[in-house]
Amino acid sequence: MSTWLIIEEETVTADGLASHRQVKARTVSGNKTREEALVELHKAARNYDSDSLKRGSTVVGRDSDGSFWVLPKNGKVHASCNLRLIEQIRP
């Protein structure tokens, strides 16, 4: 079985200035199949929380490539996060 990583890529734009991007990677625990890792990705998207997105309610959607987007529901917060699953090919 493969080792899987969940990538969280958050982008924040403050006051119309240049965007700040933060990328975090975490290993999916256990020796899981791709399908099991996708379940973990879905859980991570549903439960995603960050300081940038705390000020308002969010909506979570799945993109056509299987990744998830966490977006502000009201559009007042200029932040978004894309969560996706990748296979780790070397430690």
N, C-alpha and C positions, 0 to 999 in steps of 0.2 A: 504494500500500500504506500501511498505517497504522503508527504508532509505538505500541509496546506497552510497558507497565510491569509489572514483577513487584512486588507489594506483599507485604512480610513484616510481619505484625503479631504480635509476641510479647507474651504476658502472663505475668507472674511474680507469684506470691503468696508472701510470706515470712512464716513464723510466724503464719499466720492474719490478718495485717494486710491493709490495702487493697492491691489489685492495682496493679502498675506495668505500664504498657503502653508499648511502643516500636514505632514504625512506621517502616519503611525502604522506599524505593522505588528500583528500579534499572531502567534502560532496557534492553530486549532489544536486543542489538546487531544491526546490519544492518537491511535493509528486508525484513521478513518478513510472511508471511501469518498469519492467526490460527492456522491449524493448526500452522505452524512455531513460532510463539510459544508455543503450548500444549506443544510438545515441550520447549522451554526451561524452561517452568514445571515440568514433570515432572522434569527434571534438577535444577532448583533444590530441589525438595522432597526428592528422594532424597538429595541431598548437603548438606542444610541442617545447619548446625552453629552452636551458640551456647554461651556460657559457662554459661547457665542450664540447658541440657539436656545438658551434657557429663558430668555426674556419673553418669548411668545410661544404659541402652540406651533407644532410642526406637522407636516404631512410626510409620509414615507411612501415612495413609489418604486416599482421595479422597472428598470430600463430593458430594452430589447436584447441587450447583451447579457442579461442576468444580474447585473449590478443593481445596487439600490441607491436611491437619492433621498436624503433627508433635507427637507426644505421648509422655510418658514411659511406658515399657513396664511399669515396676514400681509406678508411682503414688507413689513416695517423693519425687519432685521435683515441686513445684507450679508447673509451667511448661507452656506450650503455644505453638505458633506456627501461624498460619493464613497460607497463601500463596495468592495469587490473581492472576489476570491482568486488567489493565484497559487499555482503549484510551486513549491520550493524545489529547485533543482540542485542546489548545493548549500551546505551548511554555512 
